[in-house]
Amino acid sequence: MKDSSWKKKLWSLRHFFVAGGIVFFCMVIALLVYLLKVQGQGSKSLRIAWNDNFELVTAPVQEELVQEFDYDLNLYSLMVKFQFDTQPQGSLELVMEDAATGETLATGMVDMSLFISGQYTTIGFTSSLPQAEGRRCRLILRPHYEGEGQISLMYSATTPEGSTLSVDGQDLDGALAMQINYHQIGSFLTRFYWGVCLCLSLMAGGVYLYCRSRFFKLHIFVLAAVLLLGVVYSTVLPPYSAPDEQFHINQSFTIASTWANRFAPDGTWKMNYVPLNETRRRPSDQNGLIQVEETTVFQWSTIAEHLTDRTQDNYYDQQLYFEYQVDNTNTLYYLTGGVVFLCYLLKLGFVPALLLGRLANLILFALCASWAVKRIPVGKNILTVVALLPMTLHLAASFSRDSVIMSLSLVYLAMVLAGCLDENFRFRWYHWVAAALIAYALIPAKYVYIPLVLTILVLPVKKLGKRPRLARVGLAVYMLAVLLGRSVIAPALENYLYLLSTPYDTYEEAMEADEFYNQHPELLETAPGQTPLEEELALQESTESSDSSAEATGEETVNPDSICYSFSYILSHPVDTFLLGVNSIIELGDHYVRTVVGGSLSYYNLDLAWTWVLLLYALLFFAALPVSGEASLPLTLRLVLGGAVLLCAGFAVGGCVLWTPTYYTTIYGFQGRYLLPALPAALLALSPVRLKYAGDLRSGLACAAVWINAGVLLNAMLVIIAR
């Protein structure tokens, strides 16, 4: 009897044992990856060219070469250029002294037989030099020859301020060609790696335990999984790494600066209209190691060092940066702009403001995704998997307006389908208000999603209230408002809100701002899904070269980048347009496929292994399978959703085609992520009718989604560490 009771107790704890096994297995994988790929990478360091000019060569060094210079960062090694005719043998001694006190700071020894003439050679120290402000260093190189070969060193004819150079006691006018390695990543990389791996391992075991428990609810799982995975994505791919995130950050900080300036004390300078090619931030909101597109291990360490930073800037202090924003529509940035403004008031530093702004977008997406999964009557698995795609989580945990667009599109789709299929759901006045606000937010930012917004028109009459005729008139008015929203209603409301938040000194200044954009209408237009002035940056160099060549020849030169596909050009050149599309699929098809689910992250410079891409598409396939007991989507609704998706895709592709110069061989700027807001509707429209899964796929898909994301994040970390 006792034996039976013992076995029952063990059996009741079986899920805990499985969860523990999953955690153990994940940590073993992490250990193997660490030993093979991560261990030894702690020697990575940053490099700066102290002097990269080397037009002169010293006489062969007999006794010693001495270079004095000012440098206050922590030093790990130096790189200098040697030149010789005969390969030198022996050793080169390095001594680094404090020039003011003569104290030996570090020493080193290197085998001269390893030197390569005319190339930079690294000379390491036995111990690193700690950072010291205002330090003057004296570098001494003493060769100990064991043969006929002797070394000379390459140097410049110019002398940096405060430096001196001498060879065997003879002073030279110039400075040693030298590159300095500093800020070694050291043990931080190991701690960071194991911290992320431990979090992912605990999540992998925890999700299994939750999915097997009687408390499992899909919408609660989505809320927790999006938040936890989103935080890890934001850690591995920090601020400025998401597509175009630098422009989204600029716009959020400019909004915060505008609000802060409005509430500044009397006598403070009042800012005017901020054009799109300018950005306003606090003077302390700048860090060159963080504001980079390609994530590195040094970006990780820099953010960790400044997590708790505070600033001495007043909340209304600001500085002008000639950096682009996104566009003239601020609606989708009020959340992040408000959080940054709060950071201004609390005097939080640059890094805390960046991370809290990202967290605000992530929380909004998690809440919207969870509500949509709970409310939608069909396709709960589809919404779950789409919300947990790597590309979705990467964008959701960023400043990108795509995070808000995806949040609103999920809520909107759930409302429409609930109104069509759920007998217990009735459209109330607050649902109409929510639908109108979502349409107002979506349409000005991304007009390509108008077809999705108009799907609300398929609501059955019985869901329209007690007065269906009046409701139909209201729907017609609503449709007209949406269609006019981008060109009339939304810009008018947006300008009104902006004027309320912009403290113009005079009415004339506001009129000058409007006149500026009347004279430069190109600044108000944007290709679908792109920042409006990013293409200006990309084409600026070619424009300047065209202008200079025109001045040189005295003839007017037309910039070929300004001659793009147009409706008339497409109609008169159908073959060229067709070949443009075919060639885009051939050359960039894999890019489109990757960027829908997240096979290429960051600025599409972080490609995952194709295994993860295939697993993600397999996950979408199983999510689209109807489960037993779930109502099938009516044919009419399938056609409506499918038509809306096709129109969205057509608008996105067509808009990019119209921005493509005629000499391009592929469509300019199109990315698979533009289709993410329409992806749930597409999967619902294409879901099988007769093929159904007999069991419940929810818990299995939930576990698989988290596990695959753990693998994706590990893959992303390895790519970044290898840089």
Phi, psi and omega per residue, in radians:
M1 nan -0.773 3.121
K2 -1.103 -0.680 3.134
D3 -1.084 -0.721 3.124
S4 -1.132 -0.721 3.114
S5 -1.110 -0.687 3.134
W6 -1.121 -0.719 3.129
K7 -1.182 -0.676 3.110
K8 -1.100 -0.697 -3.141
K9 -1.147 -0.723 3.087
L10 -1.107 -0.708 -3.135
W11 -1.131 -0.638 3.115
S12 -1.178 -0.377 -3.138
L13 -1.751 0.196 -3.029
R14 -1.061 -0.622 -3.114
H15 -1.175 -0.567 3.076
F16 -1.173 -0.685 3.101
F17 -1.141 -0.715 3.109
V18 -1.121 -0.756 3.123
A19 -1.080 -0.729 3.082
G20 -1.102 -0.683 3.087
G21 -1.106 -0.663 3.111
I22 -1.116 -0.767 3.118
V23 -1.086 -0.784 -3.139
F24 -1.081 -0.771 -3.139
F25 -1.078 -0.760 3.141
C26 -1.108 -0.684 -3.136
M27 -1.225 -0.575 3.064
V28 -1.139 -0.769 3.073
I29 -1.042 -0.759 3.128
A30 -1.079 -0.657 3.123
L31 -1.154 -0.774 3.126
L32 -1.083 -0.759 3.118
V33 -1.112 -0.680 3.124
Y34 -1.086 -0.798 -3.109
L35 -1.156 -0.581 -3.067
L36 -1.531 -0.633 -2.948
K37 -2.108 -0.450 -2.983
V38 -1.823 -0.703 -3.100
Q39 -1.018 2.324 -3.126
G40 1.640 -0.182 3.129
Q41 -1.402 -0.078 3.129
G42 -1.173 -0.206 3.120
S43 -1.399 -0.079 3.119
K44 -1.029 2.463 3.096
S45 -2.575 2.830 3.074
L46 -1.428 2.714 -3.104
R47 -2.276 2.417 3.073
I48 -2.287 2.435 3.112
A49 -1.498 1.756 3.108
W50 -1.129 -0.720 3.058
N51 -2.674 2.004 -3.065
D52 -1.905 0.363 3.076
N53 -1.781 2.311 -3.051
F54 -2.558 0.918 -3.120
E55 -1.430 -0.242 -3.119
L56 -2.035 2.798 -3.138
V57 -2.277 2.338 3.129
T58 -1.285 2.906 2.959
A59 -1.194 2.753 3.105
P60 -0.928 2.300 -3.091
V61 -1.380 2.115 3.140
Q62 -1.629 -0.867 -3.065
E63 -1.930 -1.036 -3.123
E64 -2.809 2.665 2.996
L65 -2.005 2.339 -3.099
V66 -2.151 2.189 3.066
Q67 -2.187 2.099 3.052
E68 -1.787 2.424 -3.128
F69 -2.759 2.784 3.111
D70 -1.684 2.206 3.115
Y71 -2.812 2.211 -3.025
D72 -2.026 0.088 3.102
L73 -1.493 2.909 3.087
N74 -1.280 2.217 -3.061
L75 -1.852 2.457 3.123
Y76 -2.066 -0.594 3.123
S77 -2.872 2.877 3.122
L78 -2.152 2.728 3.046
M79 -2.252 2.146 3.132
V80 -2.243 2.847 -3.112
K81 -1.836 2.142 3.073
F82 -1.791 2.671 3.028
Q83 -2.429 2.415 -3.122
F84 -2.817 2.792 3.068
D85 -1.665 -0.734 3.120
T86 -1.898 2.331 -3.109
Q87 -1.007 2.101 -3.134
P88 -1.301 2.608 3.064
Q89 -2.112 2.690 -3.115
G90 1.996 -2.756 -3.091
S91 -2.271 2.678 3.085
L92 -1.991 2.137 3.141
E93 -1.618 2.374 3.103
L94 -2.051 2.320 3.054
V95 -2.292 2.242 3.074
M96 -1.959 2.122 -3.103
E97 -2.071 2.770 2.936
D98 -1.416 2.026 -3.034
A99 -1.113 -0.461 -3.094
A100 -1.377 -0.673 -3.043
T101 -1.921 -0.280 -3.072
G102 1.393 0.064 -3.141
E103 -1.196 2.348 3.087
T104 -1.316 2.102 -3.104
L105 -1.633 -0.634 -3.118
A106 -2.854 2.721 3.090
T107 -2.312 2.936 3.115
G108 -2.874 2.808 3.135
M109 -2.529 2.351 -3.114
V110 -2.402 2.560 -3.132
D111 -1.395 2.113 -3.084
M112 -1.273 -0.250 3.107
S113 -1.220 -0.214 3.129
L114 -1.586 -0.097 -3.076
F115 -1.225 2.570 3.034
I116 -2.093 2.163 -3.062
S117 -1.094 2.304 3.066
G118 1.432 0.050 3.134
Q119 -2.105 2.680 3.085
Y120 -1.136 2.350 3.110
T121 -2.135 2.332 -3.103
T122 -1.487 2.344 3.072
I123 -2.156 1.991 -3.090
G124 -1.603 2.881 3.103
F125 -1.807 2.683 3.037
T126 -1.224 -0.466 3.060
S127 -2.570 2.559 -3.090
S128 -1.305 2.732 3.077
L129 -1.602 2.136 3.121
P130 -1.218 2.762 3.137
Q131 -1.175 2.365 3.139
A132 -2.577 2.101 -3.071
E133 -1.217 2.380 3.083
G134 1.238 0.403 -3.084
R135 -1.428 2.402 3.035
R136 -1.928 2.113 -3.064
C137 -1.750 2.639 3.011
R138 -2.175 1.958 3.132
L139 -1.644 2.190 3.133
I140 -2.105 2.169 3.081
L141 -1.984 2.094 -3.115
R142 -2.114 1.958 3.117
P143 -1.437 2.485 3.048
H144 -2.108 1.600 -3.011
Y145 -1.330 2.592 3.043
E146 -2.296 0.533 -3.139
G147 -3.046 -2.893 -3.091
E148 -1.451 -0.463 -3.090
G149 -1.143 2.361 3.109
Q150 -2.260 2.711 -3.062
I151 -1.845 2.509 2.900
S152 -2.043 2.769 3.139
L153 -2.089 2.589 -3.084
M154 -1.627 2.440 -3.092
Y155 -2.573 3.003 -3.089
S156 -1.757 2.823 3.098
A157 -1.419 -0.333 3.138
T158 -1.656 2.616 -3.105
T159 -2.012 2.009 3.050
P160 -1.053 2.627 -3.088
E161 -1.051 2.277 3.072
G162 1.508 0.062 -3.105
S163 -1.905 2.641 3.058
T164 -2.366 2.633 -3.125
L165 -2.386 2.343 3.088
S166 -2.524 2.572 3.098
V167 -2.211 2.083 -3.138
D168 0.916 0.747 3.088
G169 1.449 -0.077 -3.135
Q170 -1.755 2.145 -3.130
D171 -1.283 2.493 3.107
L172 -2.135 2.546 3.027
D173 -1.510 1.834 -3.114
G174 2.682 -2.990 -3.117
A175 -2.540 2.536 -3.111
L176 -1.109 2.364 3.000
A177 -1.215 2.021 -2.962
M178 -2.618 2.346 2.983
Q179 -1.992 2.491 -3.017
I180 -2.053 2.260 3.046
N181 -1.687 2.209 -3.093
Y182 -2.456 3.028 3.084
H183 0.932 1.078 3.088
Q184 -1.191 2.391 -3.051
I185 -1.205 -0.604 3.006
G186 1.031 -2.460 -3.048
S187 -1.317 -0.197 3.128
F188 -1.021 -0.682 -3.105
L189 -1.070 -0.731 3.116
T190 -1.106 -0.791 -3.135
R191 -1.124 -0.725 -3.138
F192 -1.121 -0.818 -3.118
Y193 -1.028 -0.873 -3.085
W194 -1.235 -0.515 3.060
G195 -1.110 -0.804 3.116
V196 -1.154 -0.770 -3.128
C197 -1.103 -0.676 3.114
L198 -1.129 -0.751 3.104
C199 -1.061 -0.796 -3.126
L200 -1.163 -0.658 3.135
S201 -1.148 -0.763 3.116
L202 -1.137 -0.634 3.082
M203 -1.157 -0.706 -3.139
A204 -1.091 -0.718 3.092
G205 -1.310 -0.676 -3.112
G206 -1.149 -0.669 -3.128
V207 -1.178 -0.624 3.075
Y208 -1.112 -0.776 -3.114
L209 -1.097 -0.733 -3.126
Y210 -1.212 -0.713 -3.125
C211 -1.164 -0.438 3.132
R212 -1.594 -0.089 -3.104
S213 -1.514 2.854 3.120
R214 -1.351 -0.107 3.135
F215 -1.607 0.057 -3.043
F216 -1.140 2.196 3.007
K217 -2.345 2.268 -2.977
L218 -1.102 -0.738 -3.086
H219 -1.205 -0.559 3.056
I220 -1.198 -0.712 3.077
F221 -1.030 -0.791 -3.130
V222 -1.062 -0.762 3.130
L223 -1.031 -0.854 -3.097
A224 -1.217 -0.759 -3.087
A225 -1.146 -0.734 3.125
V226 -1.101 -0.756 -3.133
L227 -1.131 -0.847 -3.072
L228 -1.190 -0.863 3.130
L229 -1.143 -0.641 3.123
G230 -1.077 -0.690 3.102
V231 -1.120 -0.712 3.125
V232 -1.177 -0.709 3.074
Y233 -1.063 -0.704 3.130
S234 -1.190 -0.434 3.102
T235 -1.373 -0.813 -3.115
V236 -1.273 -0.664 3.108
L237 -2.027 1.466 -2.955
P238 -1.286 -3.125 -3.122
P239 -0.892 2.535 -3.103
Y240 1.414 0.011 -3.104
S241 -1.648 -0.396 -3.130
A242 -1.256 2.748 -3.123
P243 -0.971 2.171 3.100
D244 1.057 0.331 -3.032
E245 -1.157 -0.482 3.138
Q246 -1.045 -0.652 3.133
F247 -1.256 -0.646 3.098
H248 -1.172 -0.686 3.074
I249 -1.098 -0.766 3.129
N250 -1.011 -0.751 -3.115
Q251 -1.188 -0.712 3.126
S252 -1.116 -0.753 -3.140
F253 -1.215 -0.576 3.092
T254 -1.174 -0.707 3.068
I255 -1.067 -0.802 3.126
A256 -1.072 -0.714 3.123
S257 -1.153 -0.629 3.107
T258 -1.111 -0.818 3.118
W259 -1.131 -0.739 -3.141
A260 -1.089 -0.691 3.140
N261 -1.166 -0.592 -3.140
R262 -1.136 -0.634 -3.109
F263 -1.692 0.251 3.129
A264 -1.211 2.737 3.126
P265 -1.074 2.754 3.095
D266 -1.037 2.472 -3.123
G267 1.658 -0.205 3.076
T268 -1.328 2.512 3.112
W269 -1.018 2.317 -3.133
K270 -1.735 2.151 -3.076
M271 -1.359 2.654 3.110
N272 -1.714 -2.890 3.101
Y273 -1.050 2.278 -3.124
V274 -1.664 1.936 3.129
P275 -1.172 2.885 -3.029
L276 -1.229 -0.300 3.129
N277 -1.631 0.250 3.086
E278 -2.272 2.727 3.125
T279 -2.392 2.523 3.077
R280 -2.033 2.230 3.028
R281 -2.493 2.973 3.035
R282 -1.186 2.713 3.129
P283 -1.015 -0.530 -3.099
S284 -1.488 -0.081 -3.111
D285 -1.484 1.194 -3.115
Q286 -2.752 2.262 3.068
N287 -2.745 1.957 -3.050
G288 -1.120 -0.465 -3.136
L289 -1.400 -0.298 3.133
I290 -1.691 -0.656 -3.031
Q291 -1.475 1.084 3.121
V292 -2.237 2.619 -3.117
E293 -1.371 -0.629 -3.065
E294 -1.716 1.945 -3.086
T295 -1.116 2.390 3.063
T296 -2.288 2.977 3.108
V297 -1.121 -0.454 -3.139
F298 -1.297 -0.473 3.025
Q299 -1.168 -0.699 3.070
W300 -1.017 -0.881 -3.056
S301 -1.180 -0.649 -3.138
T302 -1.133 -0.745 3.110
I303 -1.113 -0.722 3.123
A304 -1.090 -0.636 -3.139
E305 -1.202 -0.454 -3.027
H306 -1.968 0.361 -3.083
L307 -1.055 -0.633 -3.055
T308 -1.887 0.391 -3.101
D309 -1.109 2.524 2.944
R310 -2.163 2.831 -3.069
T311 -2.144 2.672 3.066
Q312 -1.576 -0.080 3.123
D313 -1.153 2.493 2.959
N314 -1.243 2.752 -3.085
Y315 -1.113 -0.405 -3.118
Y316 -1.709 -0.031 3.079
D317 -1.220 2.456 -3.132
Q318 -2.696 2.779 -3.137
Q319 -2.352 2.546 -3.139
L320 -1.519 2.291 3.035
Y321 -2.167 2.343 3.115
F322 -1.487 1.201 3.136
E323 -2.213 2.558 -3.049
Y324 -1.363 2.600 2.904
Q325 -1.687 -2.904 -3.080
V326 -1.615 -1.141 3.125
D327 -2.734 -3.034 -3.061
N328 -1.559 0.143 3.111
T329 -1.848 2.017 -3.047
N330 -1.709 -0.048 -2.971
T331 -0.931 -0.791 -3.045
L332 -1.392 0.046 -3.122
Y333 -1.995 0.066 -3.118
Y334 -1.157 -0.578 3.128
L335 -1.172 -0.967 -3.128
T336 -1.166 -0.650 3.088
G337 -1.097 -0.672 3.106
G338 -1.159 -0.685 3.113
V339 -1.159 -0.719 3.102
V340 -1.125 -0.691 3.091
F341 -1.069 -0.705 3.070
L342 -1.077 -0.678 3.078
C343 -1.125 -0.610 3.044
Y344 -1.038 -0.825 -3.097
L345 -1.126 -0.634 -3.121
L346 -1.503 -0.010 -3.141
K347 1.026 0.639 3.039
L348 -1.373 2.635 -3.061
G349 -1.299 -3.066 -3.072
F350 -1.111 -0.842 -3.104
V351 -1.131 -0.841 3.072
P352 -1.002 -0.670 3.116
A353 -1.125 -0.709 3.123
L354 -1.118 -0.805 -3.075
L355 -1.220 -0.663 3.132
L356 -1.236 -0.610 3.062
G357 -1.106 -0.742 3.070
R358 -1.107 -0.742 -3.112
L359 -1.096 -0.613 3.123
A360 -1.084 -0.812 3.092
N361 -1.091 -0.687 -3.134
L362 -1.129 -0.759 3.134
I363 -1.108 -0.743 3.100
L364 -1.034 -0.791 -3.132
F365 -1.130 -0.732 -3.131
A366 -1.084 -0.751 3.135
L367 -1.149 -0.769 -3.130
C368 -1.156 -0.739 3.134
A369 -1.129 -0.720 3.135
S370 -1.125 -0.765 3.122
W371 -1.110 -0.731 -3.122
A372 -1.116 -0.737 3.120
V373 -1.116 -0.674 3.137
K374 -1.204 -0.670 -2.998
R375 -1.520 -0.596 -3.016
I376 -1.137 2.322 -3.076
P377 -1.383 -0.452 3.105
V378 -2.312 2.746 3.053
G379 1.316 0.496 3.112
K380 -1.077 -0.681 3.116
N381 -1.122 -0.641 3.141
I382 -1.100 -0.846 -3.141
L383 -1.105 -0.643 3.129
T384 -1.091 -0.868 -3.090
V385 -1.194 -0.722 3.122
V386 -1.092 -0.692 3.122
A387 -1.157 -0.389 -3.097
L388 -1.883 0.245 3.017
L389 -1.179 2.536 3.115
P390 -0.962 -0.722 3.133
M391 -1.134 -0.702 3.110
T392 -1.087 -0.836 -3.118
L393 -1.163 -0.653 3.126
H394 -1.094 -0.753 3.125
L395 -1.306 -0.651 -3.125
A396 -1.102 -0.619 -3.128
A397 -1.650 0.821 -3.136
S398 -2.558 3.091 3.070
F399 -1.403 -0.077 -3.036
S400 -1.061 2.443 3.073
R401 -1.182 -0.297 3.068
D402 -1.045 -0.497 3.083
S403 -1.065 -0.817 3.137
V404 -1.217 -0.672 3.135
I405 -1.063 -0.777 3.122
M406 -1.161 -0.667 3.105
S407 -1.044 -0.858 -3.085
L408 -1.202 -0.650 -3.119
S409 -1.167 -0.638 3.099
L410 -1.151 -0.770 3.124
V411 -1.100 -0.737 -3.096
Y412 -1.127 -0.793 3.129
L413 -1.085 -0.713 3.131
A414 -1.124 -0.697 3.118
M415 -1.127 -0.770 -3.108
V416 -1.112 -0.825 -3.110
L417 -1.207 -0.609 3.069
A418 -1.135 -0.697 3.102
G419 -1.146 -0.523 -3.117
C420 -1.492 -0.619 -2.937
L421 -2.025 -0.402 -3.077
D422 -1.570 2.008 -3.103
E423 -1.167 -0.418 -3.098
N424 -1.591 -0.044 -3.086
F425 -1.746 2.213 3.086
R426 -2.135 2.388 3.105
F427 -1.293 2.017 3.075
R428 -1.715 3.085 -3.111
W429 -1.077 -0.613 -3.119
Y430 -1.250 -0.437 3.042
H431 -1.188 -0.701 3.114
W432 -1.152 -0.685 3.098
V433 -1.094 -0.771 3.124
A434 -1.096 -0.741 3.128
A435 -1.099 -0.708 3.138
A436 -1.153 -0.719 3.133
L437 -1.157 -0.699 3.107
I438 -1.118 -0.743 3.110
A439 -1.092 -0.739 3.125
Y440 -1.084 -0.643 -3.131
A441 -1.310 -0.679 -3.041
L442 -1.340 -0.811 -2.934
I443 -1.117 -0.828 -3.141
P444 -1.099 -0.577 -3.087
A445 -1.375 -0.765 -3.096
K446 -2.440 1.599 -3.094
Y447 -1.128 -0.293 -3.105
V448 -1.151 -0.263 -3.116
Y449 -1.668 0.208 3.065
I450 -0.973 -0.767 3.129
P451 -1.013 -0.646 3.106
L452 -1.146 -0.702 3.140
V453 -1.114 -0.622 -3.077
L454 -1.363 -0.080 3.100
T455 -1.135 -0.259 3.123
I456 -1.142 -0.303 -3.112
L457 -1.221 -0.196 -3.132
V458 -1.546 0.069 3.117
L459 -0.986 2.323 3.141
P460 -1.164 2.710 -3.073
V461 -1.049 -0.666 -3.074
K462 -1.160 -0.277 3.100
K463 -1.606 0.019 -3.031
L464 -1.630 0.109 3.081
G465 1.750 -2.911 -3.066
K466 -1.356 -0.325 -3.116
R467 -2.118 1.406 -3.062
P468 -1.107 -0.609 3.137
R469 -1.109 -0.814 3.104
L470 -1.087 -0.628 3.127
A471 -1.164 -0.653 3.113
R472 -1.137 -0.706 3.065
V473 -1.071 -0.720 3.103
G474 -1.087 -0.683 3.092
L475 -1.104 -0.716 3.127
A476 -1.108 -0.765 3.099
V477 -1.103 -0.710 3.129
Y478 -1.080 -0.756 3.124
M479 -1.080 -0.750 3.116
L480 -1.095 -0.716 3.131
A481 -1.096 -0.692 3.131
V482 -1.150 -0.756 -3.115
L483 -1.147 -0.592 3.119
L484 -1.561 -0.100 -3.006
G485 -1.020 -0.741 -3.053
R486 -1.220 -0.647 -3.022
S487 -1.669 -0.389 -3.019
V488 -2.196 -1.135 -2.927
I489 -1.228 -0.955 -3.070
A490 -1.053 -0.822 3.101
P491 -1.047 -0.632 3.129
A492 -1.123 -0.811 3.105
L493 -1.134 -0.687 -3.138
E494 -1.107 -0.790 3.118
N495 -1.087 -0.668 3.126
Y496 -1.112 -0.803 3.124
L497 -1.121 -0.650 -3.124
Y498 -1.200 -0.699 3.122
L499 -1.115 -0.608 3.091
L500 -1.129 -0.571 -3.072
S501 -1.719 0.032 -3.115
T502 -2.007 2.010 -3.060
P503 -1.432 1.284 3.053
Y504 -1.106 2.432 3.080
D505 -1.193 -0.694 -3.104
T506 -2.424 2.821 3.086
Y507 -1.130 -0.536 -3.119
E508 -1.127 -0.578 3.136
E509 -1.156 -0.663 3.074
A510 -1.120 -0.679 3.126
M511 -1.181 -0.618 3.092
E512 -1.111 -0.679 3.108
A513 -1.102 -0.778 3.108
D514 -1.100 -0.680 -3.139
E515 -1.140 -0.613 3.113
F516 -1.032 -0.798 -3.121
Y517 -1.333 -0.416 3.021
N518 -1.170 -0.602 3.126
Q519 -1.413 -0.339 -3.137
H520 -2.234 1.148 -3.092
P521 -1.116 -0.362 -3.121
E522 -1.140 -0.369 -3.135
L523 -1.315 -0.237 -3.116
L524 -1.739 -0.042 -3.110
E525 -1.876 2.609 -3.119
T526 -2.582 2.541 3.020
A527 -1.210 2.629 -3.083
P528 -0.986 2.176 3.054
G529 1.394 0.151 -3.096
Q530 -2.133 2.762 3.042
T531 -1.243 2.490 -2.985
P532 -1.227 -0.417 -3.074
L533 -1.980 0.065 3.098
E534 -1.116 -0.692 3.118
E535 -1.181 -0.457 3.066
E536 -1.122 -0.702 3.080
L537 -1.109 -0.779 -3.080
A538 -1.132 -0.573 -3.062
L539 -1.735 -0.017 -3.050
Q540 -1.094 -0.743 -3.089
E541 -1.093 -0.768 -3.133
S542 -1.178 -0.603 3.118
T543 -1.144 -0.775 -3.133
E544 -1.128 -0.689 3.130
S545 -1.159 -0.625 3.099
S546 -1.144 -0.727 3.133
D547 -1.125 -0.724 -3.121
S548 -1.167 -0.682 3.116
S549 -1.170 -0.595 3.102
A550 -1.148 -0.696 3.116
E551 -1.154 -0.642 -3.112
A552 -1.191 -0.656 -3.093
T553 -1.609 -0.264 -3.105
G554 1.349 0.195 -3.130
E555 -2.009 2.682 3.078
E556 -1.345 2.242 -3.132
T557 -2.017 2.260 3.122
V558 -1.573 2.193 3.122
N559 -1.184 2.082 -3.105
P560 -1.090 -0.418 3.126
D561 -1.230 -0.281 3.134
S562 -1.511 -0.172 3.124
I563 -1.698 1.742 -3.040
C564 -1.966 2.954 3.033
Y565 -1.060 2.403 3.059
S566 -2.332 2.996 -3.135
F567 -1.054 -0.726 -3.141
S568 -1.181 -0.664 3.133
Y569 -1.170 -0.715 3.140
I570 -1.100 -0.738 -3.135
L571 -1.171 -0.588 -3.125
S572 -1.528 -0.259 3.132
H573 -2.294 1.083 -3.101
P574 -1.136 -0.595 -3.120
V575 -1.175 -0.775 3.121
D576 -1.067 -0.723 3.135
T577 -1.136 -0.731 3.115
F578 -1.097 -0.768 3.134
L579 -1.140 -0.578 3.080
L580 -1.058 -0.793 3.125
G581 -1.155 -0.762 -3.137
V582 -1.111 -0.775 -3.129
N583 -1.146 -0.586 3.099
S584 -1.122 -0.719 3.119
I585 -1.149 -0.709 -3.115
I586 -1.170 -0.815 -3.036
E587 -1.471 -0.604 -3.013
L588 -2.080 0.161 -3.116
G589 -0.996 -0.756 3.136
D590 -1.128 -0.574 3.101
H591 -1.155 -0.745 3.116
Y592 -1.095 -0.753 -3.122
V593 -1.132 -0.726 -3.129
R594 -1.142 -0.784 -2.968
T595 -1.359 -0.108 3.019
V596 -1.266 -0.822 -3.036
V597 -1.741 -0.300 -3.135
G598 1.970 0.397 3.070
G599 -1.192 -0.359 3.011
S600 -2.198 2.038 -3.099
L601 -1.928 -3.070 -3.090
S602 1.011 -2.436 3.071
Y603 -1.508 0.699 -3.121
Y604 1.029 0.513 3.032
N605 -1.947 0.230 3.136
L606 -2.260 1.567 -3.102
D607 -1.562 2.288 3.076
L608 -1.512 2.845 3.055
A609 -1.113 2.536 -3.109
W610 -1.075 -0.362 3.100
T611 -1.015 -0.772 -3.130
W612 -1.177 -0.650 3.125
V613 -1.090 -0.792 3.135
L614 -1.135 -0.693 3.110
L615 -1.109 -0.654 3.137
L616 -1.171 -0.696 3.090
Y617 -1.221 -0.587 3.049
A618 -1.126 -0.664 3.097
L619 -1.088 -0.730 3.094
L620 -1.119 -0.668 3.132
F621 -1.081 -0.855 -3.123
F622 -1.185 -0.537 3.095
A623 -1.158 -0.547 -3.119
A624 -1.360 -0.205 3.121
L625 -1.250 2.177 3.072
P626 -1.140 2.533 3.105
V627 -1.766 2.737 -3.112
S628 -1.085 2.417 -3.129
G629 1.579 -0.190 3.127
E630 -1.613 2.372 -3.115
A631 -1.148 2.525 3.093
S632 -1.443 2.621 3.129
L633 -1.341 2.222 3.127
P634 -1.041 2.669 -3.108
L635 -1.046 -0.722 -3.131
T636 -1.047 -0.770 -3.134
L637 -1.190 -0.629 3.065
R638 -1.052 -0.780 -3.125
L639 -1.138 -0.694 3.124
V640 -1.105 -0.851 3.139
L641 -1.128 -0.762 3.118
G642 -1.084 -0.741 3.101
G643 -1.110 -0.705 3.114
A644 -1.100 -0.718 3.133
V645 -1.135 -0.776 3.130
L646 -1.078 -0.696 3.114
L647 -1.161 -0.719 3.100
C648 -1.050 -0.811 3.128
A649 -1.113 -0.721 3.129
G650 -1.114 -0.743 3.104
F651 -1.102 -0.729 -3.120
A652 -1.130 -0.827 3.134
V653 -1.167 -0.780 -3.123
G654 -1.088 -0.705 3.102
G655 -1.088 -0.699 3.105
C656 -1.194 -0.624 3.095
V657 -1.072 -0.732 -3.128
L658 -1.171 -0.316 3.068
W659 -1.699 0.094 -3.099
T660 -1.603 2.136 3.037
P661 -1.032 2.583 -3.010
T662 -1.177 -0.314 3.138
Y663 -1.573 -0.069 3.098
Y664 -1.219 2.616 3.099
T665 -1.775 -0.188 3.077
T666 -2.318 2.784 -3.129
I667 -1.153 2.357 -3.055
Y668 -1.381 2.120 2.864
G669 1.424 -0.022 -3.084
F670 -1.285 2.418 -3.134
Q671 -2.373 2.582 -3.103
G672 -1.111 -0.474 -3.096
R673 -1.132 -0.324 3.106
Y674 -1.106 -0.361 -3.100
L675 -1.628 -0.040 -3.097
L676 -1.009 -0.799 3.134
P677 -1.067 -0.451 -3.140
A678 -1.646 -0.105 -3.069
L679 -1.085 -0.764 3.105
P680 -1.037 -0.721 3.117
A681 -1.122 -0.672 3.123
A682 -1.126 -0.752 3.139
L683 -1.181 -0.626 3.083
L684 -1.138 -0.725 -3.134
A685 -1.174 -0.546 -3.077
L686 -1.707 -0.001 -3.098
S687 -1.081 2.470 -3.102
P688 -1.058 2.623 3.133
V689 -1.623 -0.832 -3.072
R690 -1.672 -0.471 -3.116
L691 -1.419 1.992 -3.140
K692 -2.301 2.642 3.102
Y693 -1.592 2.275 -3.024
A694 -1.223 -0.599 -3.093
G695 -1.622 -2.806 3.120
D696 -1.888 1.996 -3.088
L697 -1.503 -0.106 -2.945
R698 -1.067 -0.900 -3.100
S699 -1.169 -0.660 3.122
G700 -1.139 -0.763 3.101
L701 -1.143 -0.635 3.127
A702 -1.097 -0.819 3.109
C703 -1.096 -0.805 -3.103
A704 -1.076 -0.691 -3.123
A705 -1.088 -0.755 -3.140
V706 -1.200 -0.747 -3.118
W707 -1.126 -0.733 3.123
I708 -1.142 -0.696 3.091
N709 -1.097 -0.619 3.079
A710 -1.085 -0.746 3.086
G711 -1.143 -0.679 3.112
V712 -1.093 -0.765 -3.139
L713 -1.150 -0.673 3.077
L714 -1.113 -0.745 3.085
N715 -1.054 -0.769 3.139
A716 -1.107 -0.724 3.111
M717 -1.068 -0.734 -3.123
L718 -1.132 -0.671 3.095
V719 -1.098 -0.758 -3.117
I720 -1.192 -0.736 -3.134
I721 -1.110 -0.587 -3.097
A722 -1.300 -0.201 -3.106
R723 -1.245 nan nan
